Amino acid sequence: MARAWIALLIATSASVVEAGTICRYGTSYNDPGIGGACFVDAVAGCPIHLVEPHQPPPVDLMPVVYRGGQPVDVTATTEVVGMVSPLVTTIDYYSCSCDRTTAPYPFDQLAVTIAGLRAGDEVYFGQDMVTVGPAGPCPVPDWPSAADFEIETGGCDLCPSPPPDAGGCGATPSGGGPLAAASALVAIALRRRRAGPRLSSRRPTRSTRGDCADRCGRTSAW
C-alpha cells in the first residue's frame, strides 16, 4: 500500500510525536490507494492517538510492540473517537485519460490503548512506527485538521504498459500468447495487492477503452 509519512515541527516519524503533525500520503499507478497511520501523540500510560483512512466498523487495530529490540506480547483496544474529511484530489490511473476527482476523503480519529506500554517502546501499526514518550499527564489530542493533509499523486500514463488489467488500456488482441496472459495476471496482482481503501478501482468503460486504444495506436481487443 502507499505509505504515510509524517512531517513534524521538531520530531521525525520514528521519534516521540509532538504537536505540529502534518499527514502526508502518496499514490501512484502501481499503488493507487491511501493507507497507513499518521500519529498524533504517544505517551506512556496513555492511549496512542492517530488517524487512518476510514474503515467500516468494527475497527480493531493490531499493533506490534518492540522493547529493546525484542517483541512484546500486548493487548490493545481501539476506539474511534471522531472523523475528519479533507478535500483530496485523486487520479483514476486506469481511466486511459488520467481523470482527476476532488472530493472529501474520510479519515478515522483513533485512540488505541495498549496495556503496559513503557517509554521507549516502538509501536508498529503495519509498517508505520511511533516511539512511546515518557509517562506524564495524558495530552488532549491535537488532531490534524482538514487543512493538515497533503496527498501527492504520481505520474499518470495515458497509454500504460503493461495494461492495468486484462482488457485494460493498451491491451493487445486476444490470443496474444502466454506472455500477454502473464502480463495481464501480473497487472491484476498489482491492483489487488494493497490492503487499504482504494482511491479508484473503476475499470475503463468500453467507449473510453476505444479512445485509449486509438490514442495509443494499438489494436483494441474489447
N, C-alpha and C positions, 0 to 999 in steps of 0.2 A: 504494500500500500504506500501512497505518498506520505512521507513522514512530516510531522510538525516540528518546527524549531522555534525556540523562544528567544526573543530579544529582551534583555533586562537592563535596567539603568546601571546597576553595579554588580551584576552576577551573570553567570552563564547557565546553560541548560543543565549542566552536570553539577551545579552548586546549589547551596541553600537558596530557595526562591525568596525574593523580596518584592516590594511594590514596584510598579512600573512595567508590568508584563505586557508585551505585545505578542499576539498569537499569529504566527506566520505559517502558512501551508503552501504547498506547491502541487501542481498537476501536470501531467504530460500525456502523450499519446498512449504509451505503454502502461501508465498508471494514472488513469483519469480521475480517480476519486479522492476525496478529502478524508484523512484519517489520522488518528494519533491524539496524544494528550498535550494540553497546554496548561502548565502548572501555575497555580496562584500562590499557594503557601504550603509549607511542610514544617511543622513544629512538633517536637517530641511530646507525646501525651495528648495531642490534638488531632482532629481529622485532617487529612490531606485534601485540599481544595484544588480542583482542576476543572477544565472544560474539555469536552469531546463532542464530535458530531453526534447529533441526536440519534438515539436508538429506541426502538419500540420497547415498552416496559415488559417484564421487569429488567432493570439494568443491574447487572451483578458482575462488577469488575473483579478480576482475579490477579492481584499484584503479586510479584515475586520480590522477596526481600533478601539482600545480601548484607552480612555483618562481618567485617574483617575479611572480605573476600569469600566467605562461605555462605551458602544458602541457609535461610532460617525458616522453619515452619511457622506460619502465621494464619490467623483467621481474620477475615475482613468483611465489612458490611458497607454497602453502597447506598447512598441516599441522593435522589435527585431533588435539588433544592430550588431550581429555577431553570430558566432558559433565556438565551439571547440569540437574536436572529439578525446578524449583519447582512447587508446587501452584498451579494457575491456575484461577480461576473464569471461565468463558466463557458467553456468551449465544448461543443459537440465534435470531438475529434474524429468521429466516424460518419459525419454527415456528408462528406465529399465537398462541402462548401465552408467548413470551419465555422458553423453557425455559433454566434455568441448570444448568451441569455443572461440578464441581470435580474436577480430575484432574491428574496430573503432565504437564508440558509440557516436552519436551526442548530444550535449547539446546546447541549445539556450542561448546566452548572451542577457539579457533583461534589459531595462530601464523602470521602472514603475513610472509615475508621478501621485502623489496624491495631490489634491488641499488642502491647509490649514493644512498640517501636522505641528505639533509642537514637540519641543524637549521633549522626554519622552513618546511620543505616542508609543503604542505597535501595530505593524502591523503584521497581520497574513495572510499568504498565505497557505490555508489549515491548517495543524497542525504545520507549521513552523512559528516561530515568530522572529521579529527583533525589537529592541528598537531604536527609532529615536534619533540621536545625536543633539547637539546644532547647531544652524544656523551658517553658515560660507561659505567661498568660496566652490563652488561645486567641489568635487575632480574629477580628471581624474581616471576612474575606473581601479583598478589593477586586471584585470581579471585573474582567475586561468588558468594556462597553462595546456596542456595535461598531464604534469607530476604531477599536483596537485590534481588528482582524485584518490581515493582509493576505490575499490569495494571489500567488504568482502562477500564471499559466505558461505552459510550454509552447514551443513552436508547433504549428499545425500544417500538415502537408495536404494540399488539395488532391494529390494523387498518391496516397500512401502505398508503400510496397514493403513487406507483404500486405495483402488486404487485411482489414481488421477482423473479418470472419469469413466463413465460407459464403461466397456470393457477395462479398463486400466490395468496396470501391476498388476499381482497378483489377478485378478478378480476371483470370484467364478463362477461356472457354472450358466448358465441362469436358471431361475426358482428357485433361491435361497430364495425366500420368501420376505415378506415385509421388514425385517431387511436389507437384501442385497440391496434392491432397495433404502431404505432410506439412507444407507451409500453412495451409488453412488451419490444420489442427494446432500448430504452434500458436497461431494468432488467436484462436479461440481460448487456448490455455492462458495466454497473456491477459485476455479480457476478464477471465474468471478467477485469477489467482488472488486478487486482493480481497480482504475481508470486510473493509469498511463500507460506508454508504457510497453509492455511485453518484457522480455528477451527472452522467448521462450514459444510458445503455441502449439508446434508441437505435435500431437498425435502419440503415438508409432506405427510403421508400423507393419503389420501382422507378418513378419519374426522376428522383434525384440520382439514382444509380446510373440511369441512362445518360443524364447530363455529365456525371463524373466520367463515365467511360468515354463520352465524346471529347470532353476537355483533355483527358489524359491520352487520347489517341489510342485507346485499347479496345479490344473486342469485348462486348458485354455478353455475359452468359445468363443474364436474368430474363 
